[in-house]
Amino acid sequence: MSSSETPPPLYAAREPVFPRRVSGKFRNLKWWIMLVTLGIYYLTPWIRWDRGPELPDQAVLVDMAGRRFFFFWIEIWPHEFYFIAGLLIMAGLGLFLFTSAMGRVWCGYTCPQTVWTDLFILVERWVEGDRNARVRLWNAKWDARKVRLRLTKWVLWALIGLATGGAWVFYFTDAPTLFVNLLNGTAHPIAYTTMFILTATTFFFGGVAREQVCIYACPWPRIQAAMMDEDTITVAYREWRGEPRGKGKNRDGMGDCIDCMACVNVCPMGIDIRNGQQMECITCALCIDACDDMMEKIGKPRGLIDYIALKDEAREREGEPPAPVIKHILRPRTILYTALWSLVGLGLVFALFIRPDIDMTVAPVRNPTFIVQSDGTVRNVYDIRLRNKHGEARPFGMALNSDTPLSLEIEGADGSLVMVPADEMRQIRVYVDAGPDSAAATMDRTEFTFWVTDLNSNERAYTNTVFNGRGN
C-alpha cells in the first residue's frame, strides 16, 4: 500500500437494527419475564419490613453507613461477606449450567441489557411504528414530524432511565422519605448524581448502543463456547430441511425456506440465523416465532428454526426423530454444575441458620503482654468487640469460665454488664487479673474462655483465649 492511500478503518460503523414486531410463545415468554423482572426491580424498595426504631422499615436495604445488607429477615454484616461471595459463586455456576444446557438463555431472556433494550424498542415501536416505518423515518430528512417523533421517543426513554436510576438509589435508604426529598430538592447531592449517571447510562445502553453492548462490551459471547458442546440445546436453522431456499410458486426440488427474511427482520442483533452459530446470537428465539408463523402460512411444518442440539443433526438428516430433551440436559457436565451449585447453596443456608445473633471477638493487648501491679497481681488487657444484631439495645453480661482462677473488670462499667446499642458493634476494654500466688500468675500461659450472655434472650457466645503469667 502506498503512503498516499488511506488505511482501512479498524472499526466498522454501526448499522442500525430495526427489529420487526413478532408474536408467538417465545415473544410472550419474554414479555412475562420483562414484566416480572422490571416489577421486582422497581417495586422491591417499597416493600415494608419492621426494622425497629433505629432503621428504615424497608425489606431490602443496603445500609452503607452501618455497612450492612438487609434482605427481609436476613441481615448480612461486613464480617459475613462470605454470604455475598457464595451468592456470586452460585450465580457463576448457574450461568455455566444454563449455558451448557440451553445456550445463552440468560442473555436472551433475563440479562438486564436485554430486558431494558426490549422495553426501549417497545417504546420506539409505539412512537415511530413498526420496522418499515422506523426504517423510512431513519432515512428521511429532518422535518417537523421527525423532530416531534424523535423528541417524544427520547423523552420517554429518559423517563425510563430516570425511573431506573431512582429505583436504584431507593435501595440505599428509606424509599418514601427519599422520594419526597427528591421532589422538594432536599435530597443529598449523591442521590441526584447517581440518578443522573444511571439515567444517562440506561438511555445510552438501551436506546443507542443496544446490540453493540452485547457484541463489544460483554465478555460472555467469547466465553460461552467453552460452556457449550454438541449436546447443548440452542437456537439453530435446520438447513438440511430448508435448503436450497428460494421464492416463487414452482418449488420443485427446493427446501422449506422461502427466503422471506422474517427471521432476520425480527432479530434484535441484526443477524441471519441461517448462517449458523454466531457470536452475536443471544438465543432470544424470536426468529423461531417468526419462522413458525411463516411456515403455518405456507402450509409447512413448524420448527425450521428451533431449539435443537448439534448431536441430533445426523439423526434428523436420516429421517429419525431427535433424542429426548432430557437426554441432552442430563449429562456429566450439567450434573457436575448442578451438584456444585447445590453444595454451595446448602452450605450458605446451613451457615445462615447456625450463626448466632450476637458476636464477640477478643484481641489481647500485646504491648505489654502482662502487667504486675504493686500487690503482685498479674493483669492482662483485652480489647473485646460485641456485636448486637437485634433491632433494640440489649444488655450483655460478661463472664469467664467458672473453673478459672481469674477475675475480670470492664473499663467504664459497673460490674460485668455492658449495654450494646441496636444493630451496632461496641468495643470495650476488659482487664483480667490473677492473684499473686495463683497458678495463672506463676505459669507462662493459661487458657480460659470469655462468655457473653444476652440477658434478654439468654443466648450465649464464647471465645477461647490465653492469659499470660509472669512464668516464675
Phi and psi in degrees as a GROMACS rama.xvg file:
@    title "Ramachandran Plot"
@    xaxis  label "Phi"
@    yaxis  label "Psi"
@TYPE xy
-72.4183  160.341  SER-2
-65.9219  -21.7422  SER-3
-82.5341  -15.8799  SER-4
-78.5728  144.145  GLU-5
-81.144  128.192  THR-6
-65.6393  149.173  PRO-7
-64.5111  148.1  PRO-8
-66.7595  144.807  PRO-9
-83.8155  -15.5549  LEU-10
-131.855  126.461  TYR-11
-81.8543  136.679  ALA-12
-62.3352  145.74  ALA-13
-69.6582  131.312  ARG-14
-92.3315  117.008  GLU-15
-61.3843  142.969  PRO-16
-110.261  128.072  VAL-17
-122.109  82.2114  PHE-18
-65.7192  138.62  PRO-19
-81.1794  151.491  ARG-20
-65.9507  140.507  ARG-21
-142.902  152.184  VAL-22
-127.121  153.587  SER-23
156.562  -179.708  GLY-24
-66.5161  -36.6658  LYS-25
-74.9729  -37.4381  PHE-26
-64.2508  -40.8653  ARG-27
-63.8605  -39.3538  ASN-28
-61.6647  -41.9568  LEU-29
-65.4512  -35.8428  LYS-30
-61.7312  -44.8686  TRP-31
-65.1831  -41.7605  TRP-32
-63.908  -40.7212  ILE-33
-60.5505  -45.5418  MET-34
-61.5073  -44.3345  LEU-35
-69.4557  -48.3828  VAL-36
-66.3866  -44.2441  THR-37
-67.113  -36.4925  LEU-38
-61.5791  -43.4172  GLY-39
-61.427  -46.0872  ILE-40
-64.5837  -46.8583  TYR-41
-77.5724  -30.8609  TYR-42
-97.3349  -22.5409  LEU-43
-55.4403  -42.7921  THR-44
-61.3335  -16.2016  PRO-45
-93.7401  -2.65531  TRP-46
-75.3267  128.26  ILE-47
-91.4201  148.748  ARG-48
-155.965  128.716  TRP-49
-66.4557  116.063  ASP-50
-111.078  10.4867  ARG-51
85.6435  -178.002  GLY-52
-75.9473  -15.1071  PRO-53
-92.9759  -15.5367  GLU-54
-131.47  158.731  LEU-55
-63.9552  145.211  PRO-56
-80.6707  71.9333  ASP-57
-125.231  132.872  GLN-58
-67.7206  -43.5788  ALA-59
-118.722  117.036  VAL-60
-144.885  131.67  LEU-61
-102.997  104.53  VAL-62
-90.811  93.6465  ASP-63
-67.411  -38.4117  MET-64
-63.7504  -43.7293  ALA-65
-89.4889  -0.118046  GLY-66
53.5746  50.742  ARG-67
-137.511  160.57  ARG-68
-128.178  129.293  PHE-69
-114.19  132.568  PHE-70
-135.69  96.7683  PHE-71
52.3161  -114.692  PHE-72
-87.6237  -1.71453  TRP-73
-97.0991  134.268  ILE-74
-126.602  123.378  GLU-75
-110.008  123.085  ILE-76
-97.4091  166.396  TRP-77
-56.5516  -38.9393  PRO-78
-73.4469  -6.02827  HIS-79
-106.051  31.3464  GLU-80
-62.1365  -17.6869  PHE-81
-61.0047  -22.7934  TYR-82
-66.4585  -43.5618  PHE-83
-64.8759  -43.7512  ILE-84
-60.3125  -40.7372  ALA-85
-63.8496  -40.1341  GLY-86
-65.3516  -38.0792  LEU-87
-65.5024  -38.2671  LEU-88
-64.6515  -42.3974  ILE-89
-62.8192  -38.8264  MET-90
-63.3593  -42.0994  ALA-91
-64.7206  -45.9072  GLY-92
-64.3456  -37.495  LEU-93
-64.3739  -38.0197  GLY-94
-65.1551  -42.2081  LEU-95
-62.123  -42.4521  PHE-96
-63.014  -51.8316  LEU-97
-67.7869  -34.5582  PHE-98
-68.2875  -42.674  THR-99
-67.8926  -27.529  SER-100
-89.4675  -43.8055  ALA-101
-131.294  19.7118  MET-102
71.6816  -149.272  GLY-103
-86.7436  55.2462  ARG-104
-67.2858  -31.6389  VAL-105
-61.2914  -46.5035  TRP-106
-64.9333  -39.5418  CYS-107
-78.5815  -20.592  GLY-108
-125.206  -41.2575  TYR-109
-121.824  -5.5793  THR-110
-61.0345  133.553  CYS-111
-54.9497  -36.5057  PRO-112
-60.7602  -41.6923  GLN-113
-68.1165  -43.9084  THR-114
-63.9215  -48.5459  VAL-115
-70.6034  -34.5381  TRP-116
-63.4328  -42.1235  THR-117
-57.7095  -41.8072  ASP-118
-65.9597  -41.7623  LEU-119
-66.779  -38.8544  PHE-120
-66.3223  -37.5811  ILE-121
-58.7292  -45.6045  LEU-122
-64.2055  -43.1882  VAL-123
-60.4794  -42.7866  GLU-124
-66.5206  -37.1008  ARG-125
-66.5697  -36.8468  TRP-126
-83.527  -46.5293  VAL-127
-102.665  -11.8638  GLU-128
102.562  -179.213  GLY-129
-76.0659  -168.947  ASP-130
-54.4558  -52.0526  ARG-131
-61.3315  -40.3354  ASN-132
-65.5925  -38.9254  ALA-133
-70.177  -36.5843  ARG-134
-63.6608  -44.2497  VAL-135
-63.3572  -40.2997  ARG-136
-65.8203  -38.8835  LEU-137
-61.5522  -40.6771  TRP-138
-84.3711  -12.4207  ASN-139
-74.7582  155.674  ALA-140
-72.8335  157.101  LYS-141
-71.1328  123.353  TRP-142
-140.689  -174.821  ASP-143
-60.562  -40.7699  ALA-144
-65.9057  -44.4707  ARG-145
-64.5023  -41.0443  LYS-146
-62.182  -43.712  VAL-147
-62.8882  -46.2356  ARG-148
-65.75  -42.7687  LEU-149
-65.0175  -44.0965  ARG-150
-63.1398  -40.971  LEU-151
-60.3394  -46.0778  THR-152
-63.0449  -45.4098  LYS-153
-65.9787  -37.1969  TRP-154
-64.0291  -43.5767  VAL-155
-65.3333  -39.9298  LEU-156
-60.8264  -43.3193  TRP-157
-64.1164  -36.5668  ALA-158
-66.5256  -39.0804  LEU-159
-63.208  -44.0987  ILE-160
-62.2195  -39.5097  GLY-161
-64.2545  -42.9656  LEU-162
-63.1582  -36.1788  ALA-163
-66.6158  -47.5058  THR-164
-65.3506  -38.5375  GLY-165
-63.3876  -43.4101  GLY-166
-61.5584  -36.3698  ALA-167
-64.3578  -46.8969  TRP-168
-69.5431  -23.6049  VAL-169
-65.2559  -21.8964  PHE-170
-71.6614  -13.744  TYR-171
-104.534  -1.50722  PHE-172
-160.646  -178.811  THR-173
-65.9276  115.713  ASP-174
-59.8953  -50.9299  ALA-175
-60.3037  -40.814  PRO-176
-65.3272  -45.5971  THR-177
-64.3032  -37.1918  LEU-178
-60.1626  -45.0054  PHE-179
-64.3191  -42.1991  VAL-180
-65.4352  -35.7161  ASN-181
-65.093  -38.0718  LEU-182
-71.5821  -37.5194  LEU-183
-92.9091  4.48956  ASN-184
80.8459  16.744  GLY-185
-106.141  4.68042  THR-186
-70.2146  161.203  ALA-187
-64.9869  143.236  HIS-188
-55.4947  -29.6152  PRO-189
-62.0163  -36.2919  ILE-190
-63.9167  -45.3957  ALA-191
-65.8893  -40.2631  TYR-192
-63.6283  -45.3852  THR-193
-62.2972  -43.2442  THR-194
-63.6758  -39.7795  MET-195
-63.0554  -45.3513  PHE-196
-63.1911  -45.2707  ILE-197
-70.3283  -33.3215  LEU-198
-63.0986  -44.9542  THR-199
-66.4762  -43.6169  ALA-200
-69.4416  -37.7023  THR-201
-63.917  -43.4454  THR-202
-59.6011  -44.7656  PHE-203
-71.0874  -48.4523  PHE-204
-67.4221  -43.7986  PHE-205
-83.7846  -29.7118  GLY-206
-102.685  -32.9916  GLY-207
-106.97  -57.8654  VAL-208
-73.0407  -48.3664  ALA-209
49.6128  -113.633  ARG-210
-65.6522  -18.5149  GLU-211
-65.5596  -31.8145  GLN-212
-62.7395  -44.6243  VAL-213
-67.0413  -35.8508  CYS-214
-80.8518  -44.3564  ILE-215
-106.127  -34.966  TYR-216
-90.8702  -33.6282  ALA-217
-84.6481  130.249  CYS-218
-79.7553  -14.718  PRO-219
-63.6662  -36.8806  TRP-220
-56.3139  -29.2692  PRO-221
-86.7109  -13.6956  ARG-222
-98.5603  -26.8599  ILE-223
-58.5056  -30.0613  GLN-224
-60.1188  -31.2087  ALA-225
-71.2431  -20.8498  ALA-226
-91.6605  -15.7847  MET-227
-106.909  150.975  MET-228
-143.973  -168.782  ASP-229
-71.1432  -10.126  GLU-230
-93.8358  -8.96574  ASP-231
-66.3109  130.092  THR-232
-88.8629  118.478  ILE-233
-144.786  169.583  THR-234
-71.9013  128.601  VAL-235
-152.535  162.827  ALA-236
-103.54  127.505  TYR-237
-81.2705  82.1852  ARG-238
-67.3079  -24.3576  GLU-239
-68.5688  -17.3071  TRP-240
-101.207  -31.7179  ARG-241
-89.5841  -21.6609  GLY-242
-96.46  151.838  GLU-243
-73.7679  139.529  PRO-244
-87.6572  163.575  ARG-245
165.656  162.906  GLY-246
-102.445  172.575  LYS-247
113.874  161.761  GLY-248
-78.7392  -35.5322  LYS-249
-83.2306  102.686  ASN-250
-114.954  26.1403  ARG-251
-62.7024  127.68  ASP-252
76.4996  8.50837  GLY-253
-106.313  159.641  MET-254
-80.8652  -174.75  GLY-255
-76.7283  -21.5807  ASP-256
-74.2475  124.462  CYS-257
-100.281  11.7657  ILE-258
55.6739  44.3908  ASP-259
-80.6675  -13.4842  CYS-260
68.9547  13.2832  MET-261
-61.725  -40.157  ALA-262
-64.1808  -34.5707  CYS-263
-75.0419  -40.514  VAL-264
-69.3748  -24.6912  ASN-265
-93.7709  -7.97815  VAL-266
-73.5466  122.535  CYS-267
-71.5878  -13.3811  PRO-268
-96.0391  -9.02816  MET-269
72.9165  28.601  GLY-270
-110.56  169.238  ILE-271
-109.559  108.104  ASP-272
-62.9948  -19.5622  ILE-273
-71.3643  -10.7161  ARG-274
-86.1162  6.59377  ASN-275
95.5831  -175.29  GLY-276
-63.0389  132.737  GLN-277
-135.024  148.148  GLN-278
-58.6273  -32.7634  MET-279
-73.0924  -21.1023  GLU-280
-67.8144  126.481  CYS-281
-102.277  9.00762  ILE-282
51.1997  47.079  THR-283
-78.2232  -13.2769  CYS-284
70.6928  10.4126  ALA-285
-65.4  -30.8163  LEU-286
-65.9535  -28.2645  CYS-287
-65.558  -46.436  ILE-288
-60.3304  -43.9329  ASP-289
-65.0209  -43.4582  ALA-290
-69.5092  -41.8653  CYS-291
-60.2556  -40.1294  ASP-292
-62.3022  -40.8636  ASP-293
-70.2009  -38.5277  MET-294
-62.654  -38.542  MET-295
-65.0799  -37.4244  GLU-296
-66.5064  -33.8973  LYS-297
-99.5612  6.57647  ILE-298
76.1157  29.5592  GLY-299
-109.71  157.3  LYS-300
-64.2442  145.734  PRO-301
-68.5751  167.517  ARG-302
95.9176  11.8448  GLY-303
-60.2895  -39.9062  LEU-304
-113.672  129.46  ILE-305
-161.395  173.07  ASP-306
-78.58  112.923  TYR-307
-141.345  162.984  ILE-308
-106.751  144.288  ALA-309
-59.642  -32.1755  LEU-310
-64.9598  -23.4433  LYS-311
-82.4184  -8.85343  ASP-312
-58.2852  -48.3479  GLU-313
-62.0181  -39.745  ALA-314
-63.2054  -45.7643  ARG-315
-70.6978  -32.8362  GLU-316
-62.7472  -29.405  ARG-317
-87.6968  2.8039  GLU-318
86.436  9.557  GLY-319
-90.4579  154.615  GLU-320
-72.6486  153.869  PRO-321
-66.9118  158.796  PRO-322
-66.8167  154.23  ALA-323
-56.8877  144.363  PRO-324
-59.0436  -39.284  VAL-325
-61.3368  -29.0189  ILE-326
-69.7731  -34.043  LYS-327
-73.6972  -36.5521  HIS-328
-76.5631  -45.2102  ILE-329
-84.7946  93.0517  LEU-330
-142.262  166.91  ARG-331
-50.98  -42.1358  PRO-332
-63.9276  -48.7854  ARG-333
-69.4586  -34.1127  THR-334
-65.1639  -39.7801  ILE-335
-63.5729  -46.5256  LEU-336
-61.2206  -41.5596  TYR-337
-64.2006  -41.5976  THR-338
-64.1168  -45.335  ALA-339
-64.1795  -43.4654  LEU-340
-60.4116  -43.3057  TRP-341
-66.7596  -40.4372  SER-342
-63.0048  -44.3053  LEU-343
-63.6772  -43.6135  VAL-344
-62.4052  -44.8431  GLY-345
-64.6374  -37.138  LEU-346
-63.0248  -41.1719  GLY-347
-66.8257  -41.6815  LEU-348
-63.414  -42.8045  VAL-349
-61.4113  -46.3447  PHE-350
-64.1933  -32.8156  ALA-351
-68.1052  -38.0523  LEU-352
-85.5321  -18.1022  PHE-353
-97.3748  -8.2231  ILE-354
-72.3819  142.48  ARG-355
-81.176  164.608  PRO-356
-84.7676  -9.42199  ASP-357
-127.655  144.693  ILE-358
-127.997  149.549  ASP-359
-140.062  132.763  MET-360
-123.178  139.717  THR-361
-120.833  127.08  VAL-362
-126.685  105.636  ALA-363
-64.1569  138.563  PRO-364
-77.8047  121.243  VAL-365
-96.0251  -6.89852  ARG-366
-130.039  92.1969  ASN-367
-86.6355  169.842  PRO-368
-73.7229  -28.7084  THR-369
-153.474  162.426  PHE-370
-128.581  134.222  ILE-371
-101.248  115.393  VAL-372
-80.2138  174.624  GLN-373
-61.8578  -29.7223  SER-374
-90.065  6.54736  ASP-375
92.7788  -5.48443  GLY-376
-66.1021  135.535  THR-377
-96.9718  128.147  VAL-378
-120.381  135.345  ARG-379
-113.237  147.364  ASN-380
-115.422  137.181  VAL-381
-132.363  136.963  TYR-382
-97.4887  120.068  ASP-383
-118.034  133.048  ILE-384
-107.95  124.758  ARG-385
-111.233  128.903  LEU-386
-115.257  121.237  ARG-387
-101.1  114.361  ASN-388
-95.323  11.2977  LYS-389
-92.6573  164.883  HIS-390
-83.7447  2.1901  GLY-391
-137.94  160.155  GLU-392
-62.6582  142.882  ALA-393
-129.72  141.409  ARG-394
-84.1118  127.547  PRO-395
-111.816  134.606  PHE-396
-102.715  130.361  GLY-397
-100.958  141.891  MET-398
-156.36  163.79  ALA-399
-107.663  164.549  LEU-400
-61.2567  144.424  ASN-401
-65.4867  -24.2488  SER-402
-94.6497  12.838  ASP-403
-95.4449  144.65  THR-404
-85.5503  27.5836  PRO-405
-109.309  159.105  LEU-406
-130.865  156.128  SER-407
-124.467  156.004  LEU-408
-142.201  131.878  GLU-409
-100.633  127.003  ILE-410
-64.8281  126.467  GLU-411
78.1019  9.52938  GLY-412
-121.617  151.094  ALA-413
-95.8053  100.907  ASP-414
86.8298  -147.485  GLY-415
-108.281  17.391  SER-416
-98.3499  134.711  LEU-417
-131.529  129.572  VAL-418
-93.8629  128.499  MET-419
-115.881  123.957  VAL-420
-61.152  162.802  PRO-421
-63.4372  135.494  ALA-422
51.6809  40.4268  ASP-423
-137.381  168.156  GLU-424
-114.336  133.716  MET-425
-120.516  133.976  ARG-426
-101.531  132.155  GLN-427
-127.973  157.875  ILE-428
-109.689  128.975  ARG-429
-120.503  133.459  VAL-430
-104.747  128.207  TYR-431
-114.923  124.958  VAL-432
-114.64  148.835  ASP-433
-126.53  131.065  ALA-434
-58.0083  156.554  GLY-435
-55.3114  -36.4674  PRO-436
-104.068  7.11884  ASP-437
-75.3027  159.601  SER-438
-63.3296  -36.6712  ALA-439
-63.9514  -32.1532  ALA-440
-73.4529  -33.8376  ALA-441
-90.5605  -15.123  THR-442
-90.5132  158.416  MET-443
-67.8308  -47.4228  ASP-444
-140.958  138.949  ARG-445
-132.863  121.757  THR-446
-79.6411  138.814  GLU-447
-151.363  178.067  PHE-448
-130.098  131.056  THR-449
-85.7327  132.699  PHE-450
-118.3  139.769  TRP-451
-127.564  136.445  VAL-452
-125.398  128.58  THR-453
-76.2281  109.304  ASP-454
-71.6549  -11.5115  LEU-455
-85.3689  -42.745  ASN-456
-107.889  -8.29435  SER-457
64.5582  14.9923  ASN-458
-72.7745  143.633  GLU-459
-126.459  154.802  ARG-460
-142.521  155.778  ALA-461
-145.712  159.997  TYR-462
-143.34  130.751  THR-463
-85.8273  140.671  ASN-464
-150.595  -168.626  THR-465
-130.473  139.567  VAL-466
-102.21  128.981  PHE-467
-96.7121  120.321  ASN-468
-97.5099  179.962  GLY-469
-79.8049  -14.3868  ARG-470
69.4951  36.3252  GLY-471
